[in-house]
Amino acid sequence: MSAAPTAGSGEPAGDGTVPVQWCSWHGGMAEARPVEVIERGPGAGGTLYACRPCRIANNLEPLPTAAARYAVFAHLAGTADTKPYAPCNRHEYCPEGAALWAEYRRQRKADQE
């Protein structure tokens, strides 16, 4: 992977896509989404971006999609007050679960475009 130069010149879209950003996988400028945050080591505090072809080729999931997926799983896991998969179940979603699932589907659709 290549080291990323300074942030791109474009403003991020609502789905995290940056119009002109350094793709850390193919080493060039492209429309990209954040896929990894560097939290340790000499490059700590940075974010790696990948364009759509590189995300597909390397099976990378953008951070907004991963966060939406984890939110659905956390909701389905239950809490101290609710058992797992309650009140959502395999036949219907509760209002909160439906909203989380819709956000996850929106993020997945953004990945495909």
C-alpha positions as CSV (number, residue, x, y, z in Angstrom):
1,M,0.0,0.0,0.0
2,S,1.2,3.5,-0.7
3,A,1.3,6.3,1.8
4,A,-1.6,8.8,1.2
5,P,-0.8,12.4,0.5
6,T,-2.8,15.2,2.1
7,A,-6.6,15.1,2.0
8,G,-8.4,15.4,-1.3
9,S,-9.6,18.7,-2.7
10,G,-13.2,17.8,-2.8
11,E,-15.8,17.8,0.0
12,P,-17.0,14.4,1.2
13,A,-20.5,13.3,0.2
14,G,-23.0,12.0,2.7
15,D,-21.9,8.4,2.2
16,G,-18.2,9.3,2.8
17,T,-17.2,9.3,-0.9
18,V,-14.6,11.9,-1.6
19,P,-14.6,13.2,-5.2
20,V,-10.8,13.4,-5.6
21,Q,-8.8,11.3,-3.1
22,W,-5.7,9.2,-3.1
23,C,-6.6,5.5,-3.5
24,S,-4.2,3.7,-1.2
25,W,-4.5,0.5,-3.2
26,H,-3.8,1.4,-6.8
27,G,-1.7,4.5,-5.8
28,G,-3.6,7.2,-7.8
29,M,-6.3,9.8,-7.5
30,A,-9.9,8.7,-7.8
31,E,-13.4,9.0,-6.3
32,A,-12.9,7.0,-3.1
33,R,-14.5,6.0,0.2
34,P,-12.7,5.5,3.5
35,V,-12.0,1.9,4.2
36,E,-9.5,1.8,7.1
37,V,-8.4,4.2,9.9
38,I,-4.8,3.8,11.1
39,E,-4.9,3.9,14.9
40,R,-1.3,2.7,15.7
41,G,2.2,3.1,14.5
42,P,4.0,5.9,12.7
43,G,1.1,6.8,10.5
44,A,-1.4,6.9,13.3
45,G,-4.4,9.2,12.8
46,G,-4.6,8.7,9.1
47,T,-7.3,7.2,6.9
48,L,-6.9,4.9,3.9
49,Y,-9.3,5.4,1.0
50,A,-10.1,3.0,-1.9
51,C,-11.8,3.5,-5.2
52,R,-14.7,1.3,-6.2
53,P,-12.6,-1.0,-8.5
54,C,-10.0,-1.5,-5.7
55,R,-12.7,-2.1,-3.1
56,I,-14.2,-4.9,-5.3
57,A,-10.9,-6.4,-6.3
58,N,-9.6,-6.5,-2.7
59,N,-13.0,-7.2,-1.0
60,L,-12.8,-4.0,1.1
61,E,-15.8,-2.7,3.0
62,P,-16.1,1.1,3.4
63,L,-16.2,2.4,7.0
64,P,-19.8,3.8,6.8
65,T,-21.1,0.4,5.6
66,A,-19.2,-1.5,8.3
67,A,-20.6,0.9,11.0
68,A,-24.1,0.4,9.7
69,R,-23.7,-3.4,9.7
70,Y,-22.3,-3.4,13.2
71,A,-25.2,-1.2,14.4
72,V,-27.7,-3.8,13.0
73,F,-25.8,-6.6,14.7
74,A,-25.6,-4.7,18.0
75,H,-29.4,-4.1,17.9
76,L,-30.1,-7.8,17.2
77,A,-27.8,-8.9,20.0
78,G,-30.2,-7.4,22.6
79,T,-29.4,-5.5,25.8
80,A,-29.6,-6.1,29.5
81,D,-33.3,-5.5,29.2
82,T,-34.1,-7.5,26.1
83,K,-33.0,-10.9,24.9
84,P,-31.2,-11.4,21.6
85,Y,-33.4,-10.9,18.5
86,A,-36.1,-9.2,20.5
87,P,-38.1,-7.2,19.6
88,C,-36.8,-7.8,16.1
89,N,-37.2,-11.3,14.8
90,R,-36.9,-13.1,11.5
91,H,-40.5,-12.2,10.5
92,E,-40.7,-8.5,11.3
93,Y,-38.5,-5.6,12.5
94,C,-39.2,-3.2,15.3
95,P,-39.1,0.5,14.3
96,E,-35.5,0.9,15.5
97,G,-34.4,-2.3,13.7
98,A,-36.2,-1.2,10.5
99,A,-34.3,2.2,10.6
100,L,-31.0,0.5,11.2
101,W,-31.6,-2.1,8.4
102,A,-32.6,0.7,6.0
103,E,-29.4,2.6,6.7
104,Y,-27.4,-0.5,6.1
105,R,-29.1,-1.1,2.8
106,R,-28.5,2.5,1.8
107,Q,-24.8,2.2,2.5
108,R,-24.6,-1.1,0.6
109,K,-26.3,0.6,-2.4
110,A,-23.8,3.4,-2.2
111,D,-21.0,0.8,-2.4
112,Q,-22.5,-0.5,-5.7
113,E,-22.6,2.9,-7.4
